[in-house]
Amino acid sequence: MATHVLVPVDDSNRSTEALEFACSEYPEARITALHVLDPGDFYAATGIEGGAMANYEEIQQHHEQRAEDLLEEVREFAAERDHEIGTAKVVGGVSRSIVDYAADHDVDHIVIGSHGRTGASRILLGSVAENVARRSPVPVTIVR
């Protein structure tokens, strides 16, 4: 039985379903919800707009505030299901950051939504869940 479960979260329905699954299937386990801030999202927003370069630090702060808000929502969601969870955020490539976090924090199971991103970004970037499942040092459950 898993003792520390990692659930990567974003603002997608699939990640919410993965968290709900983890709370119900691993009621005794320590659950950590992880949000990865992809620096590519910061750079994508710093292009020329109206003739002026966007402020990279402001954009990063905006993304970090959104991440904090999301993690607070995740904690409340879990509390409504009588489960207290830990949260963490890291900056980096999404798949690699999830796998690295699992390896570095004694995680023994990952529960991940089948997809979070939609449209062209998912096609261009590939499936995060697939990459995590392929590279993970621990078992992975993909919630559809």
N, CA, C and O atoms as a GROMACS GRO file, in nm:
protein
  576
    1MET      N    1   0.084  -0.118   0.000
    1MET     CA    2   0.000   0.000   0.000
    1MET      C    3   0.088   0.124   0.000
    1MET      O    4   0.189   0.129   0.071
    2ALA      N    5   0.052   0.222  -0.078
    2ALA     CA    6   0.128   0.346  -0.088
    2ALA      C    7   0.121   0.426   0.042
    2ALA      O    8   0.016   0.432   0.106
    3THR      N    9   0.234   0.485   0.079
    3THR     CA   10   0.236   0.568   0.199
    3THR      C   11   0.251   0.716   0.166
    3THR      O   12   0.212   0.801   0.246
    4HIS      N   13   0.307   0.749   0.048
    4HIS     CA   14   0.320   0.888   0.004
    4HIS      C   15   0.284   0.895  -0.144
    4HIS      O   16   0.355   0.842  -0.229
    5VAL      N   17   0.173   0.962  -0.172
    5VAL     CA   18   0.120   0.970  -0.308
    5VAL      C   19   0.138   1.113  -0.358
    5VAL      O   20   0.105   1.210  -0.289
    6LEU      N   21   0.189   1.125  -0.479
    6LEU     CA   22   0.206   1.255  -0.544
    6LEU      C   23   0.098   1.273  -0.649
    6LEU      O   24   0.076   1.185  -0.732
    7VAL      N   25   0.030   1.388  -0.644
    7VAL     CA   26  -0.074   1.419  -0.742
    7VAL      C   27  -0.039   1.552  -0.808
    7VAL      O   28  -0.058   1.657  -0.747
    8PRO      N   29   0.011   1.548  -0.931
    8PRO     CA   30   0.035   1.673  -1.003
    8PRO      C   31  -0.098   1.742  -1.033
    8PRO      O   32  -0.193   1.677  -1.077
    9VAL      N   33  -0.105   1.872  -1.009
    9VAL     CA   34  -0.230   1.945  -1.030
    9VAL      C   35  -0.208   2.067  -1.118
    9VAL      O   36  -0.104   2.133  -1.111
   10ASP      N   37  -0.308   2.095  -1.199
   10ASP     CA   38  -0.318   2.220  -1.272
   10ASP      C   39  -0.464   2.260  -1.258
   10ASP      O   40  -0.532   2.213  -1.167
   11ASP      N   41  -0.513   2.344  -1.343
   11ASP     CA   42  -0.653   2.386  -1.327
   11ASP      C   43  -0.748   2.306  -1.416
   11ASP      O   44  -0.855   2.356  -1.452
   12SER      N   45  -0.709   2.184  -1.452
   12SER     CA   46  -0.794   2.102  -1.539
   12SER      C   47  -0.885   2.011  -1.457
   12SER      O   48  -0.859   1.982  -1.340
   13ASN      N   49  -0.993   1.968  -1.520
   13ASN     CA   50  -1.084   1.873  -1.457
   13ASN      C   51  -1.015   1.740  -1.429
   13ASN      O   52  -1.042   1.676  -1.327
   14ARG      N   53  -0.926   1.699  -1.519
   14ARG     CA   54  -0.856   1.570  -1.502
   14ARG      C   55  -0.769   1.569  -1.377
   14ARG      O   56  -0.761   1.467  -1.308
   15SER      N   57  -0.704   1.680  -1.347
   15SER     CA   58  -0.620   1.680  -1.226
   15SER      C   59  -0.708   1.678  -1.101
   15SER      O   60  -0.670   1.620  -0.999
   16THR      N   61  -0.824   1.743  -1.108
   16THR     CA   62  -0.918   1.737  -0.996
   16THR      C   63  -0.967   1.595  -0.975
   16THR      O   64  -0.979   1.548  -0.862
   17GLU      N   65  -0.996   1.526  -1.084
   17GLU     CA   66  -1.039   1.386  -1.076
   17GLU      C   67  -0.928   1.298  -1.020
   17GLU      O   68  -0.954   1.204  -0.945
   18ALA      N   69  -0.804   1.328  -1.057
   18ALA     CA   70  -0.692   1.250  -1.005
   18ALA      C   71  -0.678   1.271  -0.854
   18ALA      O   72  -0.651   1.176  -0.780
   19LEU      N   73  -0.696   1.395  -0.809
   19LEU     CA   74  -0.688   1.422  -0.666
   19LEU      C   75  -0.801   1.352  -0.590
   19LEU      O   76  -0.780   1.296  -0.483
   20GLU      N   77  -0.921   1.357  -0.647
   20GLU     CA   78  -1.034   1.289  -0.584
   20GLU      C   79  -1.009   1.139  -0.576
   20GLU      O   80  -1.038   1.076  -0.473
   21PHE      N   81  -0.955   1.082  -0.681
   21PHE     CA   82  -0.921   0.940  -0.683
   21PHE      C   83  -0.819   0.908  -0.575
   21PHE      O   84  -0.835   0.811  -0.501
   22ALA      N   85  -0.714   0.988  -0.566
   22ALA     CA   86  -0.609   0.964  -0.466
   22ALA      C   87  -0.665   0.971  -0.324
   22ALA      O   88  -0.630   0.890  -0.239
   23CYS      N   89  -0.751   1.069  -0.299
   23CYS     CA   90  -0.810   1.083  -0.164
   23CYS      C   91  -0.897   0.963  -0.129
   23CYS      O   92  -0.898   0.919  -0.014
   24SER      N   93  -0.970   0.911  -0.227
   24SER     CA   94  -1.058   0.798  -0.198
   24SER      C   95  -0.985   0.664  -0.195
   24SER      O   96  -1.019   0.576  -0.116
   25GLU      N   97  -0.886   0.646  -0.281
   25GLU     CA   98  -0.815   0.519  -0.290
   25GLU      C   99  -0.702   0.504  -0.188
   25GLU      O  100  -0.663   0.393  -0.154
   26TYR      N  101  -0.650   0.616  -0.141
   26TYR     CA  102  -0.537   0.612  -0.047
   26TYR      C  103  -0.569   0.698   0.075
   26TYR      O  104  -0.500   0.796   0.102
   27PRO      N  105  -0.674   0.661   0.150
   27PRO     CA  106  -0.717   0.744   0.262
   27PRO      C  107  -0.614   0.755   0.375
   27PRO      O  108  -0.615   0.853   0.450
   28GLU      N  109  -0.527   0.658   0.388
   28GLU     CA  110  -0.427   0.660   0.495
   28GLU      C  111  -0.294   0.717   0.450
   28GLU      O  112  -0.206   0.741   0.533
   29ALA      N  113  -0.277   0.739   0.322
   29ALA     CA  114  -0.149   0.785   0.269
   29ALA      C  115  -0.132   0.936   0.286
   29ALA      O  116  -0.230   1.011   0.294
   30ARG      N  117  -0.008   0.977   0.292
   30ARG     CA  118   0.024   1.119   0.285
   30ARG      C  119   0.014   1.156   0.137
   30ARG      O  120   0.076   1.092   0.052
   31ILE      N  121  -0.062   1.260   0.107
   31ILE     CA  122  -0.080   1.304  -0.032
   31ILE      C  123  -0.018   1.443  -0.046
   31ILE      O  124  -0.040   1.532   0.035
   32THR      N  125   0.060   1.457  -0.152
   32THR     CA  126   0.117   1.587  -0.186
   32THR      C  127   0.066   1.626  -0.324
   32THR      O  128   0.083   1.552  -0.420
   33ALA      N  129   0.004   1.743  -0.331
   33ALA     CA  130  -0.038   1.800  -0.459
   33ALA      C  131   0.075   1.889  -0.509
   33ALA      O  132   0.118   1.981  -0.438
   34LEU      N  133   0.123   1.863  -0.628
   34LEU     CA  134   0.236   1.936  -0.685
   34LEU      C  135   0.191   2.016  -0.806
   34LEU      O  136   0.129   1.962  -0.898
   35HIS      N  137   0.223   2.144  -0.806
   35HIS     CA  138   0.198   2.227  -0.924
   35HIS      C  139   0.332   2.269  -0.982
   35HIS      O  140   0.418   2.320  -0.911
   36VAL      N  141   0.348   2.247  -1.112
   36VAL     CA  142   0.473   2.283  -1.180
   36VAL      C  143   0.450   2.409  -1.262
   36VAL      O  144   0.361   2.416  -1.347
   37LEU      N  145   0.533   2.508  -1.235
   37LEU     CA  146   0.533   2.631  -1.313
   37LEU      C  147   0.633   2.613  -1.427
   37LEU      O  148   0.753   2.603  -1.404
   38ASP      N  149   0.582   2.609  -1.548
   38ASP     CA  150   0.667   2.588  -1.665
   38ASP      C  151   0.724   2.722  -1.710
   38ASP      O  152   0.647   2.811  -1.748
   39PRO      N  153   0.857   2.740  -1.706
   39PRO     CA  154   0.914   2.869  -1.745
   39PRO      C  155   0.882   2.905  -1.890
   39PRO      O  156   0.885   3.023  -1.927
   40GLY      N  157   0.850   2.806  -1.972
   40GLY     CA  158   0.810   2.835  -2.109
   40GLY      C  159   0.686   2.921  -2.114
   40GLY      O  160   0.669   3.001  -2.206
   41ASP      N  161   0.599   2.906  -2.014
   41ASP     CA  162   0.479   2.990  -2.008
   41ASP      C  163   0.516   3.134  -1.978
   41ASP      O  164   0.449   3.226  -2.024
   42PHE      N  165   0.623   3.156  -1.900
   42PHE     CA  166   0.667   3.292  -1.871
   42PHE      C  167   0.722   3.357  -1.998
   42PHE      O  168   0.688   3.470  -2.031
   43TYR      N  169   0.809   3.282  -2.068
   43TYR     CA  170   0.872   3.336  -2.187
   43TYR      C  171   0.771   3.362  -2.296
   43TYR      O  172   0.782   3.460  -2.370
   44ALA      N  173   0.672   3.276  -2.308
   44ALA     CA  174   0.570   3.292  -2.411
   44ALA      C  175   0.495   3.423  -2.394
   44ALA      O  176   0.451   3.482  -2.492
   45ALA      N  177   0.482   3.467  -2.271
   45ALA     CA  178   0.407   3.590  -2.244
   45ALA      C  179   0.493   3.714  -2.249
   45ALA      O  180   0.441   3.825  -2.232
   46THR      N  181   0.623   3.701  -2.273
   46THR     CA  182   0.710   3.818  -2.268
   46THR      C  183   0.746   3.872  -2.406
   46THR      O  184   0.844   3.946  -2.419
   47GLY      N  185   0.670   3.836  -2.506
   47GLY     CA  186   0.697   3.887  -2.641
   47GLY      C  187   0.666   4.034  -2.651
   47GLY      O  188   0.623   4.099  -2.555
   48ILE      N  189   0.688   4.086  -2.769
   48ILE     CA  190   0.662   4.228  -2.791
   48ILE      C  191   0.512   4.249  -2.802
   48ILE      O  192   0.443   4.184  -2.881
   49GLU      N  193   0.463   4.339  -2.721
   49GLU     CA  194   0.320   4.367  -2.719
   49GLU      C  195   0.303   4.518  -2.714
   49GLU      O  196   0.344   4.582  -2.617
   50GLY      N  197   0.244   4.574  -2.816
   50GLY     CA  198   0.226   4.718  -2.819
   50GLY      C  199   0.358   4.793  -2.824
   50GLY      O  200   0.366   4.908  -2.781
   51GLY      N  201   0.462   4.728  -2.877
   51GLY     CA  202   0.590   4.794  -2.891
   51GLY      C  203   0.678   4.790  -2.767
   51GLY      O  204   0.789   4.841  -2.770
   52ALA      N  205   0.633   4.731  -2.660
   52ALA     CA  206   0.713   4.725  -2.538
   52ALA      C  207   0.728   4.581  -2.493
   52ALA      O  208   0.636   4.500  -2.508
   53MET      N  209   0.843   4.550  -2.438
   53MET     CA  210   0.864   4.416  -2.385
   53MET      C  211   0.788   4.401  -2.254
   53MET      O  212   0.788   4.491  -2.170
   54ALA      N  213   0.724   4.288  -2.238
   54ALA     CA  214   0.652   4.261  -2.113
   54ALA      C  215   0.754   4.242  -2.000
   54ALA      O  216   0.867   4.200  -2.025
   55ASN      N  217   0.714   4.270  -1.881
   55ASN     CA  218   0.801   4.257  -1.765
   55ASN      C  219   0.801   4.111  -1.720
   55ASN      O  220   0.701   4.063  -1.666
   56TYR      N  221   0.913   4.042  -1.741
   56TYR     CA  222   0.924   3.900  -1.709
   56TYR      C  223   0.895   3.873  -1.562
   56TYR      O  224   0.824   3.778  -1.529
   57GLU      N  225   0.949   3.956  -1.472
   57GLU     CA  226   0.928   3.934  -1.329
   57GLU      C  227   0.782   3.947  -1.291
   57GLU      O  228   0.732   3.870  -1.208
   58GLU      N  229   0.712   4.044  -1.349
   58GLU     CA  230   0.568   4.059  -1.321
   58GLU      C  231   0.492   3.936  -1.368
   58GLU      O  232   0.402   3.887  -1.299
   59ILE      N  233   0.527   3.887  -1.485
   59ILE     CA  234   0.459   3.769  -1.539
   59ILE      C  235   0.486   3.649  -1.451
   59ILE      O  236   0.394   3.572  -1.421
   60GLN      N  237   0.609   3.631  -1.408
   60GLN     CA  238   0.642   3.519  -1.319
   60GLN      C  239   0.565   3.532  -1.187
   60GLN      O  240   0.512   3.433  -1.138
   61GLN      N  241   0.560   3.652  -1.130
   61GLN     CA  242   0.486   3.672  -1.005
   61GLN      C  243   0.338   3.641  -1.024
   61GLN      O  244   0.274   3.584  -0.936
   62HIS      N  245   0.284   3.680  -1.139
   62HIS     CA  246   0.144   3.650  -1.168
   62HIS      C  247   0.121   3.498  -1.172
   62HIS      O  248   0.025   3.448  -1.114
   63HIS      N  249   0.210   3.425  -1.239
   63HIS     CA  250   0.198   3.279  -1.246
   63HIS      C  251   0.213   3.216  -1.107
   63HIS      O  252   0.143   3.122  -1.073
   64GLU      N  253   0.306   3.269  -1.028
   64GLU     CA  254   0.325   3.215  -0.894
   64GLU      C  255   0.204   3.242  -0.805
   64GLU      O  256   0.168   3.157  -0.724
   65GLN      N  257   0.141   3.357  -0.820
   65GLN     CA  258   0.020   3.386  -0.742
   65GLN      C  259  -0.094   3.294  -0.785
   65GLN      O  260  -0.168   3.244  -0.701
   66ARG      N  261  -0.108   3.272  -0.915
   66ARG     CA  262  -0.210   3.177  -0.964
   66ARG      C  263  -0.184   3.038  -0.909
   66ARG      O  264  -0.278   2.967  -0.874
   67ALA      N  265  -0.057   2.998  -0.900
   67ALA     CA  266  -0.022   2.867  -0.845
   67ALA      C  267  -0.061   2.859  -0.698
   67ALA      O  268  -0.116   2.758  -0.655
   68GLU      N  269  -0.032   2.964  -0.621
   68GLU     CA  270  -0.070   2.965  -0.479
   68GLU      C  271  -0.222   2.956  -0.463
   68GLU      O  272  -0.272   2.884  -0.377
   69ASP      N  273  -0.295   3.030  -0.547
   69ASP     CA  274  -0.442   3.024  -0.542
   69ASP      C  275  -0.492   2.884  -0.575
   69ASP      O  276  -0.582   2.832  -0.509
   70LEU      N  277  -0.432   2.823  -0.677
   70LEU     CA  278  -0.470   2.687  -0.715
   70LEU      C  279  -0.443   2.590  -0.602
   70LEU      O  280  -0.528   2.506  -0.572
   71LEU      N  281  -0.327   2.599  -0.539
   71LEU     CA  282  -0.294   2.507  -0.430
   71LEU      C  283  -0.385   2.526  -0.311
   71LEU      O  284  -0.417   2.430  -0.240
   72GLU      N  285  -0.428   2.648  -0.286
   72GLU     CA  286  -0.525   2.673  -0.178
   72GLU      C  287  -0.658   2.605  -0.212
   72GLU      O  288  -0.720   2.544  -0.125
   73GLU      N  289  -0.702   2.616  -0.336
   73GLU     CA  290  -0.826   2.549  -0.380
   73GLU      C  291  -0.813   2.398  -0.364
   73GLU      O  292  -0.908   2.332  -0.323
   74VAL      N  293  -0.697   2.344  -0.397
   74VAL     CA  294  -0.672   2.200  -0.386
   74VAL      C  295  -0.679   2.156  -0.240
   74VAL      O  296  -0.739   2.053  -0.209
   75ARG      N  297  -0.619   2.234  -0.150
   75ARG     CA  298  -0.626   2.201  -0.007
   75ARG      C  299  -0.771   2.201   0.042
   75ARG      O  300  -0.811   2.112   0.117
   76GLU      N  301  -0.849   2.300  -0.002
   76GLU     CA  302  -0.991   2.308   0.037
   76GLU      C  303  -1.069   2.189  -0.020
   76GLU      O  304  -1.153   2.131   0.049
   77PHE      N  305  -1.041   2.154  -0.145
   77PHE     CA  306  -1.107   2.041  -0.210
   77PHE      C  307  -1.083   1.913  -0.131
   77PHE      O  308  -1.176   1.836  -0.106
   78ALA      N  309  -0.958   1.890  -0.092
   78ALA     CA  310  -0.924   1.770  -0.015
   78ALA      C  311  -0.987   1.775   0.124
   78ALA      O  312  -1.035   1.673   0.173
   79ALA      N  313  -0.988   1.892   0.187
   79ALA     CA  314  -1.047   1.905   0.321
   79ALA      C  315  -1.196   1.872   0.318
   79ALA      O  316  -1.249   1.814   0.413
   80GLU      N  317  -1.264   1.908   0.210
   80GLU     CA  318  -1.406   1.875   0.195
   80GLU      C  319  -1.426   1.724   0.189
   80GLU      O  320  -1.536   1.675   0.215
   81ARG      N  321  -1.321   1.651   0.156
   81ARG     CA  322  -1.326   1.504   0.151
   81ARG      C  323  -1.255   1.443   0.271
   81ARG      O  324  -1.214   1.327   0.268
   82ASP      N  325  -1.241   1.524   0.377
   82ASP     CA  326  -1.180   1.480   0.502
   82ASP      C  327  -1.037   1.429   0.485
   82ASP      O  328  -0.997   1.332   0.549
   83HIS      N  329  -0.962   1.494   0.398
   83HIS     CA  330  -0.823   1.455   0.377
   83HIS      C  331  -0.737   1.580   0.380
   83HIS      O  332  -0.758   1.672   0.301
   84GLU      N  333  -0.641   1.582   0.469
   84GLU     CA  334  -0.547   1.693   0.474
   84GLU      C  335  -0.429   1.657   0.385
   84GLU      O  336  -0.370   1.549   0.399
   85ILE      N  337  -0.395   1.746   0.295
   85ILE     CA  338  -0.285   1.718   0.203
   85ILE      C  339  -0.177   1.824   0.213
   85ILE      O  340  -0.201   1.935   0.260
   86GLY      N  341  -0.060   1.788   0.167
   86GLY     CA  342   0.049   1.883   0.154
   86GLY      C  343   0.050   1.935   0.012
   86GLY      O  344  -0.002   1.871  -0.079
   87THR      N  345   0.110   2.051  -0.007
   87THR     CA  346   0.120   2.107  -0.141
   87THR      C  347   0.262   2.155  -0.165
   87THR      O  348   0.335   2.185  -0.071
   88ALA      N  349   0.299   2.160  -0.292
   88ALA     CA  350   0.430   2.210  -0.330
   88ALA      C  351   0.421   2.267  -0.471
   88ALA      O  352   0.336   2.227  -0.550
   89LYS      N  353   0.509   2.360  -0.499
   89LYS     CA  354   0.521   2.411  -0.636
   89LYS      C  355   0.668   2.418  -0.670
   89LYS      O  356   0.753   2.450  -0.587
   90VAL      N  357   0.696   2.388  -0.795
   90VAL     CA  358   0.833   2.393  -0.846
   90VAL      C  359   0.830   2.460  -0.983
   90VAL      O  360   0.727   2.464  -1.049
   91VAL      N  361   0.944   2.511  -1.024
   91VAL     CA  362   0.959   2.571  -1.156
   91VAL      C  363   1.045   2.478  -1.239
   91VAL      O  364   1.153   2.437  -1.196
   92GLY      N  365   0.997   2.443  -1.358
   92GLY     CA  366   1.075   2.357  -1.446
   92GLY      C  367   0.988   2.294  -1.552
   92GLY      O  368   0.869   2.322  -1.560
   93GLY      N  369   1.049   2.208  -1.631
   93GLY     CA  370   0.974   2.130  -1.728
   93GLY      C  371   0.877   2.040  -1.654
   93GLY      O  372   0.914   1.979  -1.553
   94VAL      N  373   0.755   2.030  -1.703
   94VAL     CA  374   0.649   1.964  -1.626
   94VAL      C  375   0.680   1.816  -1.599
   94VAL      O  376   0.686   1.776  -1.482
   95SER      N  377   0.700   1.737  -1.702
   95SER     CA  378   0.721   1.593  -1.682
   95SER      C  379   0.844   1.565  -1.596
   95SER      O  380   0.837   1.489  -1.499
   96ARG      N  381   0.954   1.628  -1.630
   96ARG     CA  382   1.079   1.605  -1.556
   96ARG      C  383   1.065   1.650  -1.411
   96ARG      O  384   1.114   1.582  -1.321
   97SER      N  385   0.998   1.761  -1.386
   97SER     CA  386   0.982   1.810  -1.249
   97SER      C  387   0.900   1.714  -1.165
   97SER      O  388   0.929   1.695  -1.047
   98ILE      N  389   0.797   1.655  -1.223
   98ILE     CA  390   0.713   1.559  -1.152
   98ILE      C  391   0.796   1.435  -1.114
   98ILE      O  392   0.793   1.390  -1.000
   99VAL      N  393   0.868   1.382  -1.211
   99VAL     CA  394   0.949   1.262  -1.187
   99VAL      C  395   1.060   1.293  -1.086
   99VAL      O  396   1.085   1.213  -0.995
  100ASP      N  397   1.125   1.406  -1.100
  100ASP     CA  398   1.232   1.444  -1.006
  100ASP      C  399   1.178   1.463  -0.865
  100ASP      O  400   1.240   1.420  -0.768
  101TYR      N  401   1.061   1.526  -0.853
  101TYR     CA  402   1.002   1.547  -0.721
  101TYR      C  403   0.973   1.412  -0.655
  101TYR      O  404   1.000   1.393  -0.537
  102ALA      N  405   0.918   1.320  -0.732
  102ALA     CA  406   0.887   1.187  -0.678
  102ALA      C  407   1.014   1.118  -0.629
  102ALA      O  408   1.015   1.058  -0.521
  103ALA      N  409   1.120   1.127  -0.706
  103ALA     CA  410   1.246   1.062  -0.668
  103ALA      C  411   1.311   1.127  -0.546
  103ALA      O  412   1.373   1.059  -0.464
  104ASP      N  413   1.296   1.259  -0.535
  104ASP     CA  414   1.365   1.332  -0.428
  104ASP      C  415   1.288   1.341  -0.297
  104ASP      O  416   1.344   1.382  -0.195
  105HIS      N  417   1.159   1.302  -0.297
  105HIS     CA  418   1.076   1.322  -0.177
  105HIS      C  419   1.010   1.193  -0.127
  105HIS      O  420   0.904   1.198  -0.066
  106ASP      N  421   1.072   1.081  -0.152
  106ASP     CA  422   1.023   0.952  -0.101
  106ASP      C  423   0.878   0.924  -0.138
  106ASP      O  424   0.803   0.866  -0.059
  107VAL      N  425   0.839   0.963  -0.257
  107VAL     CA  426   0.706   0.932  -0.309
  107VAL      C  427   0.708   0.787  -0.354
  107VAL      O  428   0.805   0.743  -0.417
  108ASP      N  429   0.602   0.712  -0.323
  108ASP     CA  430   0.599   0.574  -0.369
  108ASP      C  431   0.485   0.545  -0.467
  108ASP      O  432   0.464   0.430  -0.506
  109HIS      N  433   0.411   0.649  -0.506
  109HIS     CA  434   0.307   0.631  -0.608
  109HIS      C  435   0.270   0.769  -0.663
  109HIS      O  436   0.265   0.867  -0.588
  110ILE      N  437   0.244   0.777  -0.792
  110ILE     CA  438   0.198   0.901  -0.856
  110ILE      C  439   0.059   0.874  -0.913
  110ILE      O  440   0.037   0.772  -0.979
  111VAL      N  441  -0.033   0.966  -0.888
  111VAL     CA  442  -0.167   0.961  -0.949
  111VAL      C  443  -0.179   1.088  -1.031
  111VAL      O  444  -0.170   1.198  -0.978
  112ILE      N  445  -0.199   1.072  -1.162
  112ILE     CA  446  -0.199   1.186  -1.253
  112ILE      C  447  -0.319   1.179  -1.346
  112ILE      O  448  -0.360   1.071  -1.388
  113GLY      N  449  -0.375   1.295  -1.379
  113GLY     CA  450  -0.484   1.301  -1.476
  113GLY      C  451  -0.432   1.265  -1.615
  113GLY      O  452  -0.315   1.289  -1.646
  114SER      N  453  -0.519   1.209  -1.697
  114SER     CA  454  -0.475   1.163  -1.830
  114SER      C  455  -0.428   1.277  -1.918
  114SER      O  456  -0.341   1.256  -2.003
  115HIS      N  457  -0.482   1.394  -1.900
  115HIS     CA  458  -0.433   1.512  -1.971
  115HIS      C  459  -0.486   1.637  -1.904
  115HIS      O  460  -0.597   1.640  -1.852
  116GLY      N  461  -0.404   1.740  -1.908
  116GLY     CA  462  -0.446   1.868  -1.852
  116GLY      C  463  -0.454   1.971  -1.962
  116GLY      O  464  -0.555   2.040  -1.977
  117ARG      N  465  -0.347   1.981  -2.039
  117ARG     CA  466  -0.346   2.076  -2.149
  117ARG      C  467  -0.436   2.025  -2.261
  117ARG      O  468  -0.459   1.905  -2.274
  118THR      N  469  -0.485   2.117  -2.339
  118THR     CA  470  -0.570   2.078  -2.451
  118THR      C  471  -0.519   2.143  -2.578
  118THR      O  472  -0.435   2.233  -2.574
  119GLY      N  473  -0.570   2.097  -2.689
  119GLY     CA  474  -0.542   2.161  -2.817
  119GLY      C  475  -0.397   2.148  -2.861
  119GLY      O  476  -0.330   2.048  -2.834
  120ALA      N  477  -0.351   2.252  -2.930
  120ALA     CA  478  -0.220   2.249  -2.994
  120ALA      C  479  -0.107   2.230  -2.893
  120ALA      O  480  -0.011   2.160  -2.922
  121SER      N  481  -0.118   2.292  -2.776
  121SER     CA  482  -0.006   2.279  -2.680
  121SER      C  483   0.013   2.135  -2.638
  121SER      O  484   0.126   2.092  -2.617
  122ARG      N  485  -0.094   2.059  -2.626
  122ARG     CA  486  -0.082   1.918  -2.588
  122ARG      C  487  -0.016   1.839  -2.700
  122ARG      O  488   0.068   1.752  -2.676
  123ILE      N  489  -0.056   1.868  -2.824
  123ILE     CA  490   0.001   1.796  -2.938
  123ILE      C  491   0.149   1.828  -2.952
  123ILE      O  492   0.230   1.738  -2.974
  124LEU      N  493   0.185   1.956  -2.939
  124LEU     CA  494   0.324   1.996  -2.953
  124LEU      C  495   0.411   1.945  -2.840
  124LEU      O  496   0.525   1.905  -2.862
  125LEU      N  497   0.359   1.946  -2.718
  125LEU     CA  498   0.439   1.910  -2.602
  125LEU      C  499   0.435   1.761  -2.572
  125LEU      O  500   0.518   1.712  -2.496
  126GLY      N  501   0.341   1.690  -2.629
  126GLY     CA  502   0.328   1.548  -2.597
  126GLY      C  503   0.250   1.532  -2.469
  126GLY      O  504   0.215   1.631  -2.405
  127SER      N  505   0.221   1.412  -2.433
  127SER     CA  506   0.141   1.385  -2.315
  127SER      C  507   0.228   1.382  -2.190
  127SER      O  508   0.319   1.300  -2.178
  128VAL      N  509   0.199   1.472  -2.098
  128VAL     CA  510   0.272   1.475  -1.971
  128VAL      C  511   0.253   1.343  -1.898
  128VAL      O  512   0.350   1.285  -1.847
  129ALA      N  513   0.130   1.296  -1.891
  129ALA     CA  514   0.102   1.170  -1.821
  129ALA      C  515   0.182   1.055  -1.882
  129ALA      O  516   0.237   0.972  -1.809
  130GLU      N  517   0.189   1.050  -2.013
  130GLU     CA  518   0.264   0.944  -2.080
  130GLU      C  519   0.413   0.953  -2.047
  130GLU      O  520   0.477   0.852  -2.018
  131ASN      N  521   0.468   1.074  -2.050
  131ASN     CA  522   0.610   1.091  -2.018
  131ASN      C  523   0.639   1.056  -1.873
  131ASN      O  524   0.741   0.994  -1.844
  132VAL      N  525   0.550   1.095  -1.782
  132VAL     CA  526   0.570   1.062  -1.641
  132VAL      C  527   0.564   0.911  -1.623
  132VAL      O  528   0.649   0.854  -1.554
  133ALA      N  529   0.466   0.846  -1.683
  133ALA     CA  530   0.453   0.700  -1.669
  133ALA      C  531   0.577   0.629  -1.723
  133ALA      O  532   0.621   0.528  -1.666
  134ARG      N  533   0.631   0.679  -1.830
  134ARG     CA  534   0.747   0.615  -1.891
  134ARG      C  535   0.874   0.634  -1.807
  134ARG      O  536   0.958   0.544  -1.802
  135ARG      N  537   0.888   0.750  -1.742
  135ARG     CA  538   1.014   0.782  -1.674
  135ARG      C  539   1.010   0.768  -1.521
  135ARG      O  540   1.114   0.777  -1.456
  136SER      N  541   0.895   0.746  -1.466
  136SER     CA  542   0.880   0.746  -1.321
  136SER      C  543   0.954   0.630  -1.255
  136SER      O  544   0.954   0.518  -1.306
  137PRO      N  545   1.016   0.659  -1.140
  137PRO     CA  546   1.081   0.553  -1.064
  137PRO      C  547   0.983   0.475  -0.976
  137PRO      O  548   1.020   0.377  -0.912
  138VAL      N  549   0.856   0.520  -0.974
  138VAL     CA  550   0.753   0.456  -0.890
  138VAL      C  551   0.630   0.429  -0.977
  138VAL      O  552   0.617   0.484  -1.086
  139PRO      N  553   0.539   0.342  -0.928
  139PRO     CA  554   0.418   0.315  -1.005
  139PRO      C  555   0.336   0.443  -1.028
  139PRO      O  556   0.334   0.534  -0.946
  140VAL      N  557   0.268   0.446  -1.144
  140VAL     CA  558   0.186   0.561  -1.182
  140VAL      C  559   0.045   0.513  -1.216
  140VAL      O  560   0.027   0.416  -1.290
  141THR      N  561  -0.053   0.581  -1.160
  141THR     CA  562  -0.192   0.558  -1.198
  141THR      C  563  -0.237   0.678  -1.280
  141THR      O  564  -0.226   0.792  -1.235
  142ILE      N  565  -0.288   0.652  -1.400
  142ILE     CA  566  -0.339   0.759  -1.484
  142ILE      C  567  -0.490   0.755  -1.477
  142ILE      O  568  -0.553   0.655  -1.511
  143VAL      N  569  -0.548   0.866  -1.432
  143VAL     CA  570  -0.693   0.876  -1.415
  143VAL      C  571  -0.752   0.939  -1.540
  143VAL      O  572  -0.712   1.047  -1.583
  144ARG      N  573  -0.851   0.868  -1.598
  144ARG     CA  574  -0.916   0.918  -1.720
  144ARG      C  575  -1.048   0.978  -1.687
  144ARG      O  576  -1.119   1.025  -1.776
   0.00000   0.00000   0.00000
